[in-house]
Amino acid sequence: MATRRGSASALLALLMCIGLAACESKPAPEQPKTTDARSVHFTAAGDTGVEEGAEAVLDKIKELSPDFNLHLGDMSYSNVPEQQFCDMVTGKLGKDFPYQLLAGNHESDGLQGDIEKFAECLPNKLPGLKGEYAKQWYVDMPQERPLVRVIMLSPGIPFEGGDELDYSEGSERWKWTENAINSAHEAKIPWTVVGMHTPCFSIGRYSCDAGRELTNMLVKKKVDLVLNGHEHIYQRTKQLATSVSCREMEARKGCMADTDDSLDKGKGTVFVTSGLGGRNIRPINHGDEEKPYFAAWSGSNEDPAMGTVDVRVTGSRMDVKFVPADGYTFTDSFSISR
Ligand SMILES: [Fe+2]
């Protein structure tokens, strides 16, 4: 009987509920929102040398207190022992600071220092790094529930024996790169950043040493940010994207997804050259046909500065700045939001 009475009252309650808004499922009690307050902060600069400019930029990096720094290649520019460069860095930033290396053309083939030796005295400090440190590697930061995958590549520069690494379409290194980007997207890591010593787009002195095919691939895969050194200037492109009207990148409006300082994630790729790490400052070529690509620049003939790029990412936002070393005034900043 008890069971039948129970069933009857449940049925009655159900019938009463039909059509009564009051019986609709009540909202769950207020839960504190689990906003992801985590962030990752890093700096990136190449082309340092071992003189006062390098020290001034290292002082600024110390002041900014990032989680890690990306060296974008070209370290000592001399045949002083590699250890001297490493001692300069660790003297400023400490022995435990992750000062992460990527070869530039001055040390990739041992011409002015040997990248292998730089990598011995400034070894990888980031857990979970995959690939060949200082040459072709990636790392997720933080390691648990990453906010950003940083992928470092070495196209367009000679290694031992004078040969460039093969990043042509379909090559092993191309596939490695493609997989690093795809798997970051599949793992829903919010941001992808690629670093390479050589730029493709430039209003300095070099042409597309990084290679058009590889650069187009990065754009097509909507890498959020590409960081380069090599040119001893600062230059930042607009947000570039391929589309039906822009199948391959060209310096025209159809290839630019957005042109201001406030960008939407997933619309395209911004290329930033941070080559003012201390060595010297070279001029901007205002007559360069790629000028329409660019949104901001600094060189010896226009607001010269030494300094570093500073990047902060959260789950919803990437903020990128150029921060000058003390004594310089040029700054630049833009953001990408999800
Ligand atoms: Fe350089």
Residues whose N, C-alpha, C, O or C-beta is under 5 A from the ligand:
A	BS01	LIG	D47 D74 H230
